[in-house]
C-alpha cells in the first residue's frame, strides 16, 4: 500500500526542517490550510503546536488526517530509548532539587515545549523531542561551517560525532547501532540540522576552530544534506600509544584484551557498512599511535579509499612500517 502524500502547513523556513528530521523527501508546502477537499487524501502536518495552529488551519473538518508538532515530538521520543535527566549534579538549594524531580516526572508524561526552558537545560540532558525543538526554533547566526554534516569522528568509546566530541552532540554509539543506522538516525539528522539552519545551537562555539563568520545576508537555510555516506571519516578507536605526552594522558596506555575485542568489533562494523571504502578520505588516527596499535595496522590494510591522512608521532616510522602504507 502506497503511503499518503504529505502536506506541510506553516512557515517556509520551518517546514523544510521538519521534513528533513522526519525523513520526508517528497512533500508539498502551503502557508495556510484553507481547502479541505483538495487535500483530503494527504497526511497534513501543521508545523506548529496544536494550541497555536488556529491561524494556519482555517478549516473545521475532523475527517482530515492532521498532525501537529506535539504528535511529531511524541513520535520522536517513541523511536528513542534514551532516558535523560534534567540535572546531573545535586544543587545546593533544596528547592532546586525538588523542582528538578517534579520537572523530570512531568517530562516523562508530556512533551516539554517551552522553548525558554529547553534553551536553558544542558544539551546532554535533553530528550530527542526537546533537542528537535531547540534546533527548530533557534535563530540563525552569521557563522558558516560544514563539518557536522560531512565529517564523522569515530571514537574509542563507540561514539560517532559530526565534529570533535567535546564541541557538538554525538550522533549515536556503535554499541547500540551500525554506523549507517546512526548516520541516518533522527538524532543525527537533528544534530546536522543545527548546521543546515545555521543556528549551531548544539555546538560549543568558543572552542570551535572551524567556524567562520560571514555577512548577515548568508543566513538562509543550506540545502538539506542527502549524502548516503560522510565525505570524511576520522578514526580514533584505539588509545594505545608508545608515548605518554602530558597533552594526551598521564601514564602509558595499552589496550587490554577486552578492549581489543571491542575495537575489533567496531572496525568490523565500519567495514561491513562501507565506511572504509565509500568516504572520500579517511584519517587515522585521532587517538593513539597508528604504528604501535595492532588494531590500526590491521585497519590500514582494510581501507579502500584513494585518500588517507596519517597522524603519527613519527617515532616508529621505519622501513617495516612503511610497507604497511606503501600502496
GISULVEN-V396223 format. One record per residue. N is the residue number from 0. D_CENTER is the distance of its C-alpha to the mean C-alpha in Angstrom with 2 decimals. Layout:
n = <N	N>
d_center = <D_CENTER	D_CENTER>
This chain:
n = <0	1	2	3	4	5	6	7	8	9	10	11	12	13	14	15	16	17	18	19	20	21	22	23	24	25	26	27	28	29	30	31	32	33	34	35	36	37	38	39	40	41	42	43	44	45	46	47	48	49	50	51	52	53	54	55	56	57	58	59	60	61	62	63	64	65	66	67	68	69	70	71	72	73	74	75	76	77	78	79	80	81	82	83	84	85	86	87	88	89	90	91	92	93	94	95	96	97	98	99	100	101	102	103	104	105	106	107	108	109	110	111	112	113	114	115	116	117	118	119	120	121	122	123	124	125	126	127	128	129	130	131	132	133	134	135	136	137	138	139	140	141	142	143	144	145	146	147	148	149	150	151	152	153	154	155	156	157	158	159	160	161	162	163	164	165	166	167	168	169	170	171	172	173	174	175	176	177	178	179	180	181	182	183	184	185	186	187	188	189	190	191	192	193	194	195	196	197	198	199	200	201	202	203	204	205	206	207	208	209	210	211	212	213	214	215	216	217	218	219	220	221	222	223	224	225	226	227	228	229	230	231	232	233	234	235	236	237	238	239	240	241	242	243	244	245	246	247	248	249	250	251	252	253	254	255	256	257	258	259	260	261	262	263	264	265	266	267	268	269	270	271	272	273	274	275	276	277	278	279	280	281	282	283	284	285	286	287	288	289	290	291	292	293	294	295	296	297	298	299	300	301	302	303	304	305	306	307	308	309	310	311	312	313	314	315	316	317	318	319	320	321	322	323	324	325	326>
d_center = <31.55	29.66	26.92	28.02	27.22	24.70	25.86	23.66	25.77	24.94	23.98	23.31	20.25	18.70	19.48	17.44	14.25	15.13	16.04	12.82	10.73	13.68	14.11	17.61	18.56	22.21	23.27	25.94	25.73	28.53	29.00	31.13	32.26	36.06	37.17	36.80	38.69	36.74	33.40	34.80	33.22	29.72	26.80	26.67	23.51	24.43	21.58	23.06	24.03	27.20	29.43	28.61	28.86	32.65	32.65	30.29	32.12	35.83	36.98	38.06	37.73	36.40	36.39	33.42	30.06	28.13	24.86	23.31	20.12	21.49	21.42	17.91	16.69	18.87	17.58	13.91	15.27	17.57	14.93	13.32	15.54	14.07	16.92	16.20	19.11	19.90	21.77	21.46	24.84	28.24	29.35	32.97	34.10	34.78	33.96	30.37	30.00	31.60	29.38	26.22	27.76	28.71	25.32	23.59	26.17	25.82	22.04	22.65	25.02	23.69	20.77	20.40	20.46	22.05	19.86	22.09	21.47	17.70	17.56	19.66	18.04	16.05	12.28	12.18	14.72	13.15	13.07	10.66	13.28	13.74	10.19	10.75	14.17	13.38	11.32	13.94	16.92	16.14	18.64	18.04	19.06	21.12	18.52	17.33	14.74	13.13	11.57	7.82	8.48	11.27	11.13	9.76	11.34	12.71	14.32	17.53	16.21	13.99	10.58	8.35	6.65	6.46	9.45	11.89	10.93	13.23	11.99	8.32	6.30	5.44	3.52	7.18	10.75	13.36	15.94	14.55	13.65	14.20	12.07	12.39	11.66	8.31	7.54	8.93	8.02	7.96	5.15	2.95	5.74	5.86	3.62	5.52	8.30	8.86	10.09	11.79	13.74	14.58	14.13	11.84	12.21	9.35	10.95	14.19	16.18	19.47	18.20	16.59	18.88	17.27	17.43	20.65	22.49	23.96	26.41	25.67	26.42	23.16	20.96	20.60	17.54	16.41	16.84	14.03	12.30	14.04	14.09	14.46	13.71	12.25	15.28	15.29	14.56	15.56	16.93	17.82	18.71	22.23	23.54	27.16	29.16	32.88	32.65	31.79	30.97	30.60	27.40	25.65	27.65	30.87	32.36	32.45	29.78	30.16	27.96	30.11	30.69	28.09	25.29	26.69	26.40	22.75	22.02	24.04	22.13	18.74	20.52	21.97	18.68	17.65	21.12	21.14	18.03	19.35	16.94	20.15	21.83	19.73	17.76	20.04	20.12	19.42	19.93	21.66	21.54	19.26	21.08	24.66	27.38	27.20	30.98	31.33	28.76	30.04	26.52	25.69	29.10	28.43	25.02	26.76	29.08	26.36	24.52	25.63	24.17	26.62	24.86	24.32	23.86	25.49	25.10	28.24	30.71	33.45	35.82	35.68	35.75	39.01	40.60	39.39	35.72	36.15	36.98	33.48	32.15	35.41	34.10>
